[in-house]
Amino acid sequence: MEPTKPGNSLSATSWLRKRAENVIVALIAIMFISFLLQIAFRYFLNRPLGWTDEVTVLCWVWLVLWGAAFTNSPYLHGHFQPGFGRSIRHLAAGVVELCALHEA
């Protein structure tokens, strides 16, 4: 791996993206450890821990939000794109014209 040069913004962006991925890995690890503690205390020690549910849920929410904000590229985000194109616009314009003629 090539060392980061001060003037190279691409490598700085890459470095920051990798650190964001490290945060996601840490969140998954915390969530997994909390889940294992929950199982161990509930079924083996018969003393359930109440905070493990909250930690798991909070880690999951932050995992989703952090991942969507920092690790996905803008091209990976889903968006709605109807495949009809002009035909839908023409149909909508025709419906508007019919409604306007009906009202007149």
trRosetta pair geometry for C-beta under 8 A, 3 or more apart (Angstrom, degrees):
i j d omega theta_ij theta_ji phi_ij phi_ji
2 11 7.0 -93 93 -112 103 139
4 8 6.5 -150 -164 67 63 114
4 11 4.6 179 -122 131 77 122
4 12 6.2 98 -160 -75 125 63
4 15 5.7 -6 -82 -48 143 142
5 8 4.2 78 62 -2 96 115
5 11 6.5 87 30 46 71 145
8 11 4.3 31 117 21 120 111
8 12 6.6 153 97 -16 67 87
9 12 5.3 -56 -146 40 40 114
9 13 6.1 43 154 -22 70 103
10 13 5.7 -52 -148 36 30 111
10 14 6.4 31 151 -19 63 106
11 14 5.3 -49 -144 37 36 115
11 15 6.3 42 152 -23 65 102
12 15 5.6 -49 -147 34 32 113
12 16 6.4 30 153 -16 64 104
13 16 5.8 -54 -147 38 32 109
13 17 6.2 35 152 -21 65 106
14 17 5.6 -52 -146 35 31 113
14 18 6.5 31 154 -19 64 104
15 18 5.8 -56 -152 35 31 110
15 19 6.6 30 150 -17 64 104
16 19 5.6 -52 -148 36 35 111
16 20 6.4 39 150 -21 65 102
17 20 5.6 -51 -151 34 33 114
17 21 6.6 35 149 -18 64 102
17 70 7.2 176 -124 159 60 85
17 71 6.6 112 -162 -119 85 62
18 21 5.5 -50 -150 35 36 113
18 22 6.6 43 147 -24 64 100
19 22 5.3 -46 -151 30 38 117
19 23 6.8 45 148 -22 63 95
20 23 5.6 -45 -156 27 37 114
20 24 6.9 39 146 -18 63 100
20 66 6.9 -172 -170 169 93 98
20 70 3.9 -140 -155 136 149 131
20 71 5.4 -168 117 -66 119 85
21 24 5.4 -49 -154 33 40 115
21 25 6.6 42 148 -20 67 101
21 71 5.7 102 -78 -110 78 126
22 25 5.5 -49 -149 35 36 113
22 26 6.4 38 151 -20 65 103
23 26 5.6 -53 -150 36 33 113
23 27 6.4 35 151 -20 65 104
23 66 6.1 -113 111 173 122 149
23 70 7.9 30 53 75 131 151
24 27 5.6 -52 -149 35 33 112
24 28 6.5 33 153 -18 65 104
24 63 6.1 93 -141 -141 79 80
24 66 6.1 -172 -80 105 84 121
24 67 5.6 78 -107 -78 132 93
24 71 6.6 -13 -33 -35 146 150
25 28 5.7 -53 -149 36 32 111
25 29 6.4 34 152 -20 65 106
26 29 5.6 -54 -147 36 33 113
26 30 6.3 33 154 -18 66 104
27 30 5.8 -52 -145 37 31 110
27 31 6.2 33 154 -19 64 108
27 59 4.8 162 -172 -163 87 92
27 62 5.8 -145 -128 95 142 107
27 63 4.6 -180 122 -80 140 92
27 66 7.1 152 -19 41 157 147
28 31 5.6 -55 -146 38 30 113
28 32 6.2 30 155 -20 65 108
28 59 7.6 152 -80 161 25 121
28 63 6.6 92 -64 -115 73 136
29 32 5.8 -55 -145 37 29 110
29 33 6.3 27 157 -17 65 107
30 33 5.9 -55 -145 38 29 108
30 34 6.2 30 156 -18 64 109
30 55 6.8 -114 152 168 102 111
30 59 5.3 -167 91 -106 107 142
31 34 5.8 -57 -148 38 27 112
31 35 6.3 30 152 -21 63 107
31 55 7.3 -175 -107 132 53 84
31 56 5.3 91 -148 -132 81 65
31 59 3.9 -162 -72 105 99 146
31 60 6.3 101 -119 -56 142 73
31 63 7.2 -27 -34 -40 146 140
32 35 5.5 -53 -148 35 31 114
32 36 6.4 30 154 -17 65 104
33 36 5.7 -53 -148 37 33 110
33 37 6.4 35 152 -19 65 105
34 37 5.7 -53 -148 36 32 113
34 38 6.4 38 151 -24 64 104
34 52 4.7 166 180 -151 89 83
34 55 4.3 -151 -124 97 156 125
34 56 5.1 -159 104 -62 129 82
34 59 7.1 166 23 -1 143 143
35 38 5.6 -51 -151 31 31 116
35 39 6.7 28 153 -15 64 103
35 52 7.2 146 -82 171 28 114
35 56 5.8 89 -68 -101 83 128
36 39 5.8 -53 -149 36 34 109
36 40 6.2 31 155 -17 67 109
37 40 5.7 -57 -142 40 31 109
37 41 6.0 18 165 -9 68 111
37 49 6.3 -20 137 33 105 148
37 52 5.4 -159 88 -104 105 137
38 41 6.5 -61 -140 42 21 100
38 42 6.0 12 165 -12 61 118
38 48 7.3 26 -157 -151 70 81
38 49 6.2 -112 -104 54 61 100
38 52 3.9 -174 -72 119 100 150
38 53 7.0 103 -112 -56 140 63
38 56 7.3 -28 -27 -36 147 135
39 42 6.1 -65 -139 42 22 104
39 43 5.9 -21 -180 18 64 116
39 44 7.8 52 135 -5 67 99
40 43 7.2 -73 -128 50 14 82
40 44 5.2 -34 -163 32 57 124
40 45 6.7 39 144 -2 71 106
41 44 7.3 -42 -81 54 12 83
41 45 5.0 -41 -141 50 49 120
41 47 5.4 -72 -177 81 93 74
41 48 5.9 121 116 -119 101 29
41 49 4.9 55 81 -17 160 98
41 52 7.6 163 39 -17 131 147
42 45 7.8 41 4 53 12 77
42 46 7.5 33 -178 -111 31 26
42 47 7.8 -113 -91 70 33 32
42 48 4.3 37 -99 -96 86 87
42 49 7.7 -98 -51 16 81 68
43 46 7.7 13 -160 -70 12 55
49 52 4.7 78 93 -14 110 109
50 53 6.8 -50 -177 23 46 106
50 54 7.6 32 141 -6 70 109
51 54 5.4 -57 -158 41 53 113
51 55 6.0 53 148 -23 80 104
52 55 5.6 -51 -143 37 35 112
52 56 6.2 38 157 -21 66 106
53 56 5.9 -59 -151 36 28 110
53 57 6.3 21 156 -14 65 109
54 57 5.9 -57 -144 40 30 107
54 58 6.0 26 159 -15 66 111
55 58 5.9 -58 -142 41 27 108
55 59 6.1 28 158 -19 64 109
56 59 5.9 -57 -147 37 26 110
56 60 6.4 26 155 -20 62 108
57 60 5.7 -55 -149 35 31 112
57 61 6.4 29 155 -18 66 105
58 61 5.8 -52 -145 36 32 109
58 62 6.2 25 158 -11 66 108
59 62 6.0 -59 -144 44 29 105
59 63 5.9 38 154 -29 65 109
60 63 5.5 -52 -145 32 28 117
60 64 6.6 26 157 -16 63 103
61 64 6.1 -57 -153 35 30 107
61 65 6.3 18 156 -9 66 111
62 65 5.8 -58 -139 46 33 106
62 66 5.5 30 164 -18 70 114
63 66 6.2 -54 -133 41 20 106
63 67 6.0 19 163 -17 58 115
64 67 6.0 -61 -144 39 22 110
64 68 6.2 17 160 -15 62 111
65 68 5.9 -59 -145 39 27 106
65 69 6.1 16 161 -13 65 114
66 69 6.0 -64 -142 42 26 105
66 70 5.8 -27 179 24 65 116
66 71 7.5 48 134 -7 72 104
67 70 7.2 -76 -121 52 15 78
67 71 5.1 -42 -149 39 58 120
67 72 6.7 66 153 -26 69 96
68 71 7.9 -5 -35 46 10 80
68 72 5.8 -13 -141 14 40 130
68 77 7.8 78 -160 -102 89 99
69 72 7.9 85 27 34 10 93
72 76 4.6 -124 -167 74 99 126
72 77 6.3 105 137 -60 135 77
73 76 5.2 96 57 -2 74 103
74 77 6.1 -39 -162 9 44 114
82 85 7.5 -160 104 -38 89 40
82 88 6.2 8 123 -9 146 162
84 87 5.1 -101 175 63 94 99
84 88 4.0 85 106 -31 134 111
85 88 6.9 136 67 19 25 95
85 89 7.5 -56 143 1 44 105
86 89 5.4 -59 -152 40 43 113
86 90 6.0 41 154 -20 76 105
87 90 5.7 -53 -146 37 32 111
87 91 6.2 34 153 -20 64 107
88 91 5.5 -53 -145 38 32 113
88 92 6.2 33 155 -19 66 105
89 92 5.7 -54 -145 38 30 110
89 93 6.2 30 154 -18 64 106
90 93 5.7 -52 -145 37 31 111
90 94 6.3 34 153 -21 64 106
91 94 5.6 -54 -149 35 30 113
91 95 6.5 31 153 -19 64 104
92 95 5.7 -52 -148 35 33 111
92 96 6.4 34 153 -19 64 105
93 96 5.7 -54 -149 36 33 112
93 97 6.4 33 152 -20 65 105
94 97 5.6 -53 -147 36 32 111
94 98 6.4 33 154 -19 65 104
95 98 5.7 -52 -147 36 32 111
95 99 6.4 31 154 -17 64 105
96 99 5.8 -55 -149 38 31 110
96 100 6.3 30 152 -19 65 107
97 100 5.6 -55 -146 38 31 111
97 101 6.2 29 155 -17 66 106
98 101 5.8 -54 -144 38 30 108
98 102 6.1 33 154 -23 64 108
99 102 5.6 -53 -145 35 30 114
99 103 6.4 28 156 -17 64 107
100 103 5.9 -57 -148 37 30 109
100 104 6.5 32 153 -27 64 108
101 104 5.7 -53 -147 28 33 114
